[in-house]
Amino acid sequence: MGKTTLLERLVPELTARGLVVSLIKHSHKNIDIDRPGKDSYRLRESGCKEVLLLGNDRWALMHELRGAPEPSLDYLLDRLQPCDLVLIEGFKHGDFPKLEVWRASVGKPTLAPDWPGIVAIASDAPLPTSVPAGLTQLDLADASSIAAFVLANAATRLARSAAAVSPYEPPDGAKLGLTPESIFTEALISSRQNILPRRLSEPGPSAAQVEQLFRAAACAPDHGELRPWRFVLVPASKRANLAEVFAQALLERDAQATAEQLAQAREKAHRAPLLMLVVACLGPREPAIPTLERMVSVGCAIQNILLTAHSMAFGAGLTSGQAMASPHMRSLFQLLAGEEAVCFLNVGTTSKRKAPRLRPDPVDFVTSL
Ligand SMILES: Cc1cc2nc3c(=O)[nH]c(=O)nc-3n(C[C@H](O)[C@H](O)[C@H](O)COP(=O)(O)O)c2cc1C
């Protein structure tokens, strides 16, 4: 896999996180995106400095250097429309963090020791020992981790420059700079969306990623350390059982349900690559933490999973409905007295995103005594 293939896989990872991504590529050949004989080519060759070509799907501005020196990267960046992140390919110089792609089969040494600005190497094999310590090593095949690294790196630079320009000053005068973590967290939280199972497809998270999701759940605030939540995975081999529960629950509510409605109910059990039931444990326990507080802990555990899945570029969403309270559901999941089925948590690859939801304004839900 070369640079372009990596970029081709990286860009969807970044856009899936809700970012607007642009790219500047430096080709060291005499490139021409126009073709001799085309009207635009002829007009350009007649002596125009710039030709702007507009078609139905895109426009392109061609600027003739005619022997003038190559423009700087800053100049080119200024030509781009506003966006969240610019990927730069083929520029050897310039003050920006660089990611080297190194493949053992090419048989060349890495650039990293001699090339300023290289902060990480994505490779398909263990790196030679000549590589300086402290460089981040990334798996060339793992575009998701590379995207996470790129974002964290961009957030760090953004935070440094933002903190230098406008440190946030709270009323008490204590100085609080923006940190990479705060920028990353804000971006992660604000770009999360509920992705319904019909928009989720394979692949789902790997076993290691599923483990990470549950480790995130375990970090939920938990008054009294009761762990008032548990999760029950529904593997492929048990989806048919769940489908029957959905169908039975529908028949309980509507004995006249049509075959088509029953098929739709069953189908819900088969959509998301990763499916789990969220169970709230609300029975009597010591210490006697109120139900309300336990449900807050359940919600936090759920949100930790949703955000972690989102950070891995998976889509995730919650589904519930009247079947949650059905005795068939309780029986399939062997719920104990005091346990309640809260909702299903679905995770997979987002096939289609919906438009971002307008979030409520804090002025509408924050008051002061
Ligand atoms: C406990 C719970 C159950 C939910 N069940 C459903 C559901 O059955 N169907 C659905 O479309 N959304 C369900 N949602 C998701 C909300 O509809 C969604 O979070 C809300 O529309 C806000 O959208 P957002 O998460 O993209 O901001 C559920 C959310 C929670 C907290």
The ligand as an ORCA input file, in Angstrom:
! r2SCAN-3c Opt
* xyz 0 1
  C     -32.714      4.797     26.299
  C     -32.812      5.254     24.866
  C     -33.532      4.533     23.952
  C     -33.633      4.933     22.617
  N     -34.394      4.235     21.730
  C     -34.514      4.660     20.462
  C     -35.353      3.989     19.527
  O     -36.003      2.991     19.828
  N     -35.424      4.469     18.277
  C     -34.740      5.587     17.899
  O     -34.865      6.006     16.755
  N     -33.912      6.237     18.742
  C     -33.794      5.799     20.014
  N     -32.973      6.471     20.888
  C     -32.063      7.487     20.373
  C     -32.630      8.874     20.380
  O     -33.741      8.921     19.514
  C     -31.538      9.821     19.902
  O     -30.485      9.826     20.819
  C     -32.116     11.223     19.753
  O     -32.927     11.269     18.638
  C     -31.052     12.271     19.614
  O     -30.272     12.028     18.483
  P     -28.673     11.977     18.592
  O     -28.351     10.868     19.546
  O     -28.209     11.739     17.186
  O     -28.240     13.308     19.117
  C     -32.927      6.087     22.220
  C     -32.182      6.831     23.144
  C     -32.138      6.432     24.465
  C     -31.343      7.275     25.437
*
